[in-house]
Amino acid sequence: MDRRAERGEATRSHLLETATRLFAERGYDHTPVELVISEAEV
């Protein structure tokens, strides 16, 4: 895997981890995409 693909996979993993945490804390219906992006600092 090249660096670009590795970086993309790392970003994807980080977003999923952040979203999972926020869903657990706030619930799915109360977690907008903008919050996930902000919390993940993407």
DRENGUDO-103704 format. One record per atom (N, C-alpha, C): x, y, z; chain; residue in three letters; atom name. Coordinates in nm, 4 decimals, always signed. Layout:
% residues N
xx / yy / zz / chain / res / atom
X / Y / Z / A / ALA / CA .
...
% end
This chain:
% residues 42
xx / yy / zz / chain / res / atom
+0.0852 / -0.1178 / +0.0000 / A / MET / N .
+0.0000 / +0.0000 / +0.0000 / A / MET / CA .
+0.0894 / +0.1237 / +0.0000 / A / MET / C .
+0.0575 / +0.2196 / -0.0843 / A / ASP / N .
+0.1392 / +0.3400 / -0.0891 / A / ASP / CA .
+0.1000 / +0.4361 / +0.0237 / A / ASP / C .
+0.1786 / +0.5405 / +0.0393 / A / ARG / N .
+0.1576 / +0.6349 / +0.1507 / A / ARG / CA .
+0.0213 / +0.7020 / +0.1454 / A / ARG / C .
-0.0210 / +0.7378 / +0.0261 / A / ARG / N .
-0.1508 / +0.8048 / +0.0130 / A / ARG / CA .
-0.2631 / +0.7126 / +0.0612 / A / ARG / C .
-0.2583 / +0.5884 / +0.0217 / A / ALA / N .
-0.3597 / +0.4915 / +0.0634 / A / ALA / CA .
-0.3531 / +0.4678 / +0.2140 / A / ALA / C .
-0.2328 / +0.4599 / +0.2689 / A / GLU / N .
-0.2168 / +0.4410 / +0.4135 / A / GLU / CA .
-0.2733 / +0.5593 / +0.4903 / A / GLU / C .
-0.2462 / +0.6796 / +0.4417 / A / ARG / N .
-0.2974 / +0.8009 / +0.5063 / A / ARG / CA .
-0.4503 / +0.8038 / +0.4993 / A / ARG / C .
-0.5052 / +0.7650 / +0.3850 / A / GLY / N .
-0.6503 / +0.7593 / +0.3692 / A / GLY / CA .
-0.7135 / +0.6594 / +0.4640 / A / GLY / C .
-0.6507 / +0.5442 / +0.4783 / A / GLU / N .
-0.7020 / +0.4414 / +0.5695 / A / GLU / CA .
-0.6932 / +0.4880 / +0.7140 / A / GLU / C .
-0.5861 / +0.5574 / +0.7497 / A / ALA / N .
-0.5721 / +0.6096 / +0.8860 / A / ALA / CA .
-0.6801 / +0.7131 / +0.9151 / A / ALA / C .
-0.7084 / +0.7993 / +0.8185 / A / THR / N .
-0.8136 / +0.9001 / +0.8351 / A / THR / CA .
-0.9489 / +0.8327 / +0.8510 / A / THR / C .
-0.9757 / +0.7346 / +0.7691 / A / ARG / N .
-1.1022 / +0.6608 / +0.7761 / A / ARG / CA .
-1.1181 / +0.5952 / +0.9124 / A / ARG / C .
-1.0150 / +0.5299 / +0.9598 / A / SER / N .
-1.0197 / +0.4640 / +1.0905 / A / SER / CA .
-1.0438 / +0.5644 / +1.2022 / A / SER / C .
-0.9764 / +0.6780 / +1.1942 / A / HIS / N .
-0.9921 / +0.7815 / +1.2966 / A / HIS / CA .
-1.1354 / +0.8360 / +1.2968 / A / HIS / C .
-1.1916 / +0.8584 / +1.1787 / A / LEU / N .
-1.3299 / +0.9055 / +1.1698 / A / LEU / CA .
-1.4270 / +0.8034 / +1.2284 / A / LEU / C .
-1.4061 / +0.6768 / +1.1984 / A / LEU / N .
-1.4945 / +0.5726 / +1.2510 / A / LEU / CA .
-1.4844 / +0.5615 / +1.4029 / A / LEU / C .
-1.3642 / +0.5704 / +1.4564 / A / GLU / N .
-1.3466 / +0.5664 / +1.6021 / A / GLU / CA .
-1.4146 / +0.6852 / +1.6683 / A / GLU / C .
-1.3987 / +0.8026 / +1.6090 / A / THR / N .
-1.4604 / +0.9234 / +1.6633 / A / THR / CA .
-1.6120 / +0.9133 / +1.6570 / A / THR / C .
-1.6652 / +0.8703 / +1.5439 / A / ALA / N .
-1.8101 / +0.8566 / +1.5287 / A / ALA / CA .
-1.8661 / +0.7551 / +1.6276 / A / ALA / C .
-1.7985 / +0.6444 / +1.6455 / A / THR / N .
-1.8443 / +0.5421 / +1.7395 / A / THR / CA .
-1.8508 / +0.5969 / +1.8809 / A / THR / C .
-1.7490 / +0.6722 / +1.9197 / A / ARG / N .
-1.7478 / +0.7323 / +2.0537 / A / ARG / CA .
-1.8626 / +0.8307 / +2.0704 / A / ARG / C .
-1.8816 / +0.9167 / +1.9709 / A / LEU / N .
-1.9884 / +1.0161 / +1.9793 / A / LEU / CA .
-2.1263 / +0.9511 / +1.9777 / A / LEU / C .
-2.1451 / +0.8467 / +1.8989 / A / PHE / N .
-2.2736 / +0.7765 / +1.8978 / A / PHE / CA .
-2.3028 / +0.7184 / +2.0358 / A / PHE / C .
-2.2013 / +0.6645 / +2.1013 / A / ALA / N .
-2.2196 / +0.6076 / +2.2353 / A / ALA / CA .
-2.2533 / +0.7164 / +2.3369 / A / ALA / C .
-2.1912 / +0.8326 / +2.3222 / A / GLU / N .
-2.2132 / +0.9425 / +2.4166 / A / GLU / CA .
-2.3446 / +1.0155 / +2.3923 / A / GLU / C .
-2.3777 / +1.0407 / +2.2645 / A / ARG / N .
-2.4896 / +1.1295 / +2.2308 / A / ARG / CA .
-2.6069 / +1.0591 / +2.1647 / A / ARG / C .
-2.5837 / +0.9394 / +2.1148 / A / GLY / N .
-2.6859 / +0.8709 / +2.0368 / A / GLY / CA .
-2.6708 / +0.9049 / +1.8893 / A / GLY / C .
-2.7117 / +0.8122 / +1.8061 / A / TYR / N .
-2.6963 / +0.8288 / +1.6613 / A / TYR / CA .
-2.7730 / +0.9500 / +1.6092 / A / TYR / C .
-2.8975 / +0.9645 / +1.6541 / A / ASP / N .
-2.9828 / +1.0729 / +1.6042 / A / ASP / CA .
-2.9363 / +1.2118 / +1.6464 / A / ASP / C .
-2.8512 / +1.2188 / +1.7468 / A / HIS / N .
-2.8054 / +1.3484 / +1.7976 / A / HIS / CA .
-2.6576 / +1.3733 / +1.7689 / A / HIS / C .
-2.6068 / +1.3069 / +1.6651 / A / THR / N .
-2.4659 / +1.3222 / +1.6282 / A / THR / CA .
-2.4557 / +1.3614 / +1.4809 / A / THR / C .
-2.4535 / +1.4915 / +1.4529 / A / PRO / N .
-2.4416 / +1.5344 / +1.3130 / A / PRO / CA .
-2.3017 / +1.5071 / +1.2565 / A / PRO / C .
-2.2952 / +1.4903 / +1.1276 / A / VAL / N .
-2.1684 / +1.4651 / +1.0591 / A / VAL / CA .
-2.0683 / +1.5762 / +1.0891 / A / VAL / C .
-2.1163 / +1.6988 / +1.0940 / A / GLU / N .
-2.0283 / +1.8123 / +1.1205 / A / GLU / CA .
-1.9569 / +1.7976 / +1.2549 / A / GLU / C .
-2.0258 / +1.7428 / +1.3543 / A / LEU / N .
-1.9650 / +1.7217 / +1.4855 / A / LEU / CA .
-1.8562 / +1.6148 / +1.4778 / A / LEU / C .
-1.8831 / +1.5081 / +1.4059 / A / VAL / N .
-1.7830 / +1.4018 / +1.3900 / A / VAL / CA .
-1.6574 / +1.4589 / +1.3252 / A / VAL / C .
-1.6746 / +1.5350 / +1.2196 / A / ILE / N .
-1.5608 / +1.5944 / +1.1487 / A / ILE / CA .
-1.4841 / +1.6894 / +1.2398 / A / ILE / C .
-1.5572 / +1.7703 / +1.3137 / A / SER / N .
-1.4940 / +1.8656 / +1.4052 / A / SER / CA .
-1.4160 / +1.7938 / +1.5147 / A / SER / C .
-1.4779 / +1.6946 / +1.5751 / A / GLU / N .
-1.4124 / +1.6198 / +1.6828 / A / GLU / CA .
-1.2911 / +1.5422 / +1.6323 / A / GLU / C .
-1.2991 / +1.4936 / +1.5097 / A / ALA / N .
-1.1883 / +1.4171 / +1.4515 / A / ALA / CA .
-1.0791 / +1.5086 / +1.3971 / A / ALA / C .
-1.1089 / +1.6387 / +1.3922 / A / GLU / N .
-1.0150 / +1.7378 / +1.3393 / A / GLU / CA .
-0.9723 / +1.7056 / +1.1968 / A / GLU / C .
-1.0721 / +1.6746 / +1.1153 / A / VAL / N .
-1.0476 / +1.6433 / +0.9737 / A / VAL / CA .
-1.0803 / +1.7648 / +0.8913 / A / VAL / C .
% end
